[in-house]
Amino acid sequence: MLLKIISFGFVMDENSYLSESWSQMDFFIVTTGLIDTSLEGVDIAFLKVLRLLRILRPLRFLSHSSSMKTLIEALMASIPSIMNVGVVIVIVFLMFAILGVNLFAGKLQSCTVDFYKINTM
């Protein structure tokens, strides 16, 4: 029994090309590349966004390499933990910044110009 999957409005079999998310990303990159190539002479702001999607072309390699796919999935899963560590580092930096402002308040600057001489000129 084949399980039907609905993606992009199409009903697909279980082992079809667009059933995996990596293949869907690959399809999207190729499709936007074809649209950009076909409308190359036209200067529209929306097409500049499609040209930026050319950066994603090396990601097509991920759909063929299972070890690289595993590595990227692990990296994406660790992003929330990395963000938590970043927040802690920002808080520690802020604490030392407040401490530095309190310890050095006014000690690193000195004014050599007499205030009253400036106002009388």
One Martini backbone bead per residue (centre of mass of N, CA, C, O) as a GRO file, in nm:
protein
  121
    1MET     BB    1   0.094   0.038   0.025
    2LEU     BB    2   0.053   0.367  -0.071
    3LEU     BB    3   0.143   0.674   0.038
    4LYS     BB    4  -0.003   0.985   0.040
    5ILE     BB    5   0.133   1.306  -0.057
    6ILE     BB    6   0.101   1.656   0.011
    7SER     BB    7   0.263   1.883  -0.227
    8PHE     BB    8   0.217   2.169  -0.389
    9GLY     BB    9  -0.078   2.036  -0.464
   10PHE     BB   10   0.033   1.743  -0.482
   11VAL     BB   11   0.005   1.403  -0.543
   12MET     BB   12   0.213   1.162  -0.381
   13ASP     BB   13   0.431   0.939  -0.336
   14GLU     BB   14   0.649   0.812  -0.109
   15ASN     BB   15   0.912   0.804  -0.337
   16SER     BB   16   0.923   1.081  -0.422
   17TYR     BB   17   1.098   1.369  -0.473
   18LEU     BB   18   0.891   1.572  -0.293
   19SER     BB   19   0.886   1.422   0.001
   20GLU     BB   20   1.135   1.581   0.076
   21SER     BB   21   1.269   1.868   0.205
   22TRP     BB   22   1.537   1.875   0.042
   23SER     BB   23   1.400   1.846  -0.237
   24GLN     BB   24   1.226   2.100  -0.217
   25MET     BB   25   1.463   2.294  -0.200
   26ASP     BB   26   1.590   2.211  -0.468
   27PHE     BB   27   1.344   2.286  -0.643
   28PHE     BB   28   1.338   2.586  -0.564
   29ILE     BB   29   1.621   2.663  -0.668
   30VAL     BB   30   1.582   2.577  -0.962
   31THR     BB   31   1.330   2.746  -1.026
   32THR     BB   32   1.452   3.027  -0.960
   33GLY     BB   33   1.682   3.001  -1.165
   34LEU     BB   34   1.500   2.982  -1.418
   35ILE     BB   35   1.355   3.251  -1.382
   36ASP     BB   36   1.609   3.429  -1.381
   37THR     BB   37   1.715   3.340  -1.661
   38SER     BB   38   1.455   3.420  -1.830
   39LEU     BB   39   1.473   3.731  -1.674
   40GLU     BB   40   1.758   3.883  -1.721
   41GLY     BB   41   1.683   4.165  -1.878
   42VAL     BB   42   1.512   4.233  -1.638
   43ASP     BB   43   1.442   4.520  -1.409
   44ILE     BB   44   1.349   4.388  -1.105
   45ALA     BB   45   1.329   4.372  -0.767
   46PHE     BB   46   1.238   4.073  -0.738
   47LEU     BB   47   1.485   3.951  -0.899
   48LYS     BB   48   1.701   4.013  -0.685
   49VAL     BB   49   1.605   3.795  -0.492
   50LEU     BB   50   1.654   3.556  -0.685
   51ARG     BB   51   1.962   3.609  -0.705
   52LEU     BB   52   2.016   3.550  -0.400
   53LEU     BB   53   1.936   3.236  -0.422
   54ARG     BB   54   2.215   3.136  -0.537
   55ILE     BB   55   2.344   3.075  -0.259
   56LEU     BB   56   2.176   2.792  -0.228
   57ARG     BB   57   2.310   2.589  -0.430
   58PRO     BB   58   2.509   2.426  -0.240
   59LEU     BB   59   2.263   2.283  -0.087
   60ARG     BB   60   2.213   2.056  -0.298
   61PHE     BB   61   2.431   1.862  -0.184
   62LEU     BB   62   2.269   1.766   0.073
   63SER     BB   63   2.074   1.560  -0.078
   64HIS     BB   64   2.334   1.352  -0.132
   65SER     BB   65   2.453   1.393   0.166
   66SER     BB   66   2.412   1.237   0.466
   67SER     BB   67   2.632   1.356   0.653
   68MET     BB   68   2.569   1.656   0.595
   69LYS     BB   69   2.273   1.645   0.678
   70THR     BB   70   2.328   1.570   0.974
   71LEU     BB   71   2.499   1.817   1.044
   72ILE     BB   72   2.285   2.038   0.982
   73GLU     BB   73   2.064   1.932   1.173
   74ALA     BB   74   2.237   1.963   1.431
   75LEU     BB   75   2.287   2.266   1.400
   76MET     BB   76   1.984   2.351   1.405
   77ALA     BB   77   1.925   2.219   1.690
   78SER     BB   78   2.154   2.413   1.844
   79ILE     BB   79   2.058   2.714   1.828
   80PRO     BB   80   1.907   2.759   2.102
   81SER     BB   81   2.160   2.707   2.280
   82ILE     BB   82   2.335   2.930   2.158
   83MET     BB   83   2.144   3.161   2.239
   84ASN     BB   84   2.164   3.119   2.545
   85VAL     BB   85   2.467   3.175   2.564
   86GLY     BB   86   2.453   3.460   2.442
   87VAL     BB   87   2.280   3.586   2.666
   88VAL     BB   88   2.479   3.535   2.899
   89ILE     BB   89   2.714   3.698   2.776
   90VAL     BB   90   2.564   3.970   2.766
   91ILE     BB   91   2.509   3.992   3.072
   92VAL     BB   92   2.806   3.986   3.163
   93PHE     BB   93   2.893   4.232   2.997
   94LEU     BB   94   2.695   4.429   3.134
   95MET     BB   95   2.805   4.404   3.421
   96PHE     BB   96   3.096   4.509   3.352
   97ALA     BB   97   3.005   4.781   3.238
   98ILE     BB   98   2.874   4.890   3.496
   99LEU     BB   99   3.125   4.862   3.674
  100GLY     BB  100   3.312   5.046   3.503
  101VAL     BB  101   3.141   5.305   3.526
  102ASN     BB  102   3.154   5.320   3.841
  103LEU     BB  103   3.470   5.318   3.880
  104PHE     BB  104   3.535   5.545   3.627
  105ALA     BB  105   3.377   5.796   3.714
  106GLY     BB  106   3.559   6.071   3.591
  107LYS     BB  107   3.878   5.960   3.582
  108LEU     BB  108   3.943   5.983   3.245
  109GLN     BB  109   3.882   6.293   3.281
  110SER     BB  110   3.990   6.632   3.190
  111CYS     BB  111   3.969   6.982   3.245
  112THR     BB  112   4.163   7.275   3.116
  113VAL     BB  113   3.922   7.464   3.089
  114ASP     BB  114   3.791   7.755   3.179
  115PHE     BB  115   3.464   7.834   3.210
  116TYR     BB  116   3.478   8.153   3.256
  117LYS     BB  117   3.651   8.230   3.006
  118ILE     BB  118   3.449   8.141   2.784
  119ASN     BB  119   3.201   8.334   2.872
  120THR     BB  120   3.374   8.621   2.846
  121MET     BB  121   3.451   8.626   2.523
   0.00000   0.00000   0.00000
